[in-house]
Every structure is written in C-alpha cells, then in structure tokens.
C-alpha cells in the first residue's frame, strides 16, 4: 500500500462491503476487503431466490416507513444515495434494471450472480484489493482511535494490519453458510458497542396442528393475513402466501414475521387469520354464496367449493365448517351458509414458532444505531470505525428495501471513511 494514501479495511465482501470499498477507493483510499469465504458476494448471489430485488421505487417517506427499525436513522444515507442513484450506478457497471409490480426493481436478466460479478469487478477496477479466507478476530484501539486489526487466514495463521479506518460490513446472522455468522456483532461489542437482541426476520413461521402440512405447496394470491397477539389485532398484510410442511411462508407472512418472532419470544398467544375473500364484505360474500347455492343447488357442497377454493382446501373447509361435503347446495342451511362465510373471512392458524436463521432472509437487531453517526456511518464511540449494512439494527419488509439500505450505507461509509479529516 502507498503510505501516502489513507488505508481503509472493509470487513466483509457482501453488497454493503463491496459498495463501501469501491467508494472508498474511488475517493483516493488504499482499500482492502477482508472476506472470510472463498469469494465475495455469496449472499448476494442467492438474494431474491436468485433474481436479486435490488431496490424499490417507493417515495422516500414510504420507503423509510417500511423499516421495522432504523428507518429514521437511514434518512441521511438515503438522502445522499437512493433508488435513482443505485439504478444509474448499476446501469454504469453493465447491469440494466426493470421495474415490476409493487415498485420492485430487478436486473433485466433476473440473475443475481451477474449482479454480484458486476459489483465485484467494479470494486476491483476501482483498485480494491480483495483478500478471501480472511477472518477478522480483533480490533485494536489506541487513544480512542482504531489503528490495527488482527486477522486469521485459512490455515489458522494470525497477522495484524495497520489501518486508518475499518468499515464493518459483515451482514447479520441469516444464511450463515454464506458467511453471515454474526462476526460483526462480536467485533462491535468488543470495543464497547451495544448489540440490540439479534433474531431472525423475514422468516417463515410454524403453526400448530397438521392443517398447513395437509396444504403443503398450496399458494394463495390476493388474500389478507391479519396478525392477532393476545387477542388484539396488531397488523394486516395483503398479497401472496404459501403453505409449507411446517406452517406458513410467502411475502405477506414474511412481512409479519418480525412481530411474530418478538411475540413468540415473550410466549404470547399468536394467531394468523387468513381472509380468503378480502375483496368481498361479509354481506356481499353471503349474497354470493346464496346465489351460488341457489343456482347450483343440485351440486354437492364439495363440488361447489371448487369454484371458491384451491382443490386441497376443499376437504379442510368441509371439516372446519362441519358441513357434509356430500350435501347438495339446496340442503345447505342458513346457519351453515353463515358459518362458511365466516370461515372464508377468518381461516385461522395458531402460531407455534418460527424457522431458524438458516431460513431467514435478514436479521433483526444488531449494532445500536444510537451509537452511530447517521451522516457518516462512523462509530460515536471509536474514531475510525464505520458500519454498513445489516450488521446494524436496520431491517425492513421484503421488496428491495433491505438491499437498498445495504448499498446506501455502504456508499456513505466508504465515502466518509475516505474523506474523513480531509
């Protein structure tokens, strides 16, 4: 390294780390990424089921509102580098994007690997040195200033690197196979930072009983899921969901999962109520059922239900409403019809738990943002220490919000570290 240059080390070669390193190098710093795995961008390569939802075109206020934690903290980073800037950046490095429903922005080729490769190449072209199989073990502070880090290589050999600044961009604890094993929390805590309780977020949930198992593989669109905690309605989401062998998944379930995880940890009573016909009020649904039963009165109840529900749901509906599937439409009584209507508007599940970090898209919790300068991403406790991405207590809904936060905080941390004191 040229000793006349500022020396910056970025810990972690994910989305935030690559952006931070490239930005630091562009602004004159001799920059090195230390990546513990065999190559950078491993989690980025599987993001969005391999399609890579890069960002969202929601307005800033709405965008910030999609964060469970850290939304207000991110306003400064978003004001400096936001969705239009990110789209322009990727266009510049050869990744064209396209807009999909819900404001989600994807690469045109729908290939997360291409995104990771382009970002990797861009960082290297900026002059970033990327060292793989390098695990950071310690941060060394002298007189309140970070001056050195301790690193272990693939063979267990230890060495120390002098540095002017360190950017921790190690990600959270989700998808640990990609290298996100919580190293950043340990490093931050070792120098006095507070770690907000770390738990899975955007994670599938487990349900009591065997109903979900019997419906395994069934996907529902245009339904509403209402979250009830200790008998009180807490939230509601509209969209798609999926039944699995253990419970429930899909976008609307994942978006409710952080509240569910927190409630499970307090041993609260948690229920999810699925409205299978959210476009119809109870009265309008009842009118439709009355019309269908009248028009097709000779058909069996089970046959009539096939016009209302996916095939696998038909026997479940008969059992839960206690209506004989072989009854003809003309034989369905008014109380039975009312019972069917209530069930269609309130198909209820008891939540028994949630899936592990290995199945979580992101991590809730992390380094307390109260201890980080939102204008620079620098630690308020240790001079020369910066943070970027999911290692901080910032998490949002699905839809590209989390990845934009990683890129924005990485961009700001890299710029700030390179220009500090100049």
Secondary structure, DSSP 8 states (H G I E B T S, - for coil): --TTS-EEEEE--SHHHHHHHHHHHHTT-EEEEE-SSSSS-TTGGGTTTTT-EEEE---HHHHHHTEEESTTTTHHHHHHS-HHHHHHHHHHTT--EEE-GGGEEEETT--HHHHHHHHHHHHHHTT-EEE-S-EEEEEEEETTEEEEEEEE-TTS-EEEEE-SEEEE----SSSGGGT-SSHHHHHHHHTT--EEEEEEES--EEESSSHHHHTTT-EEEEEEEEEEETTEEEEEEEEEEEE-SSEEESHHHHHHHHHHHHHHHTT--EEEEEETTTTS-HHHHHHHHHHHHHHTTTSBHHHHHTTTS-HHHHHHHHHHHT--TTSBGGG--HHHHHHHHHHHH-EEEEEEEE--GGG-SEEEEEE-GGGB-TTT-BBSSSBTEEE-GGGBS-EE-TTTHHHHHHHHHHHHHHHHHHHTT-
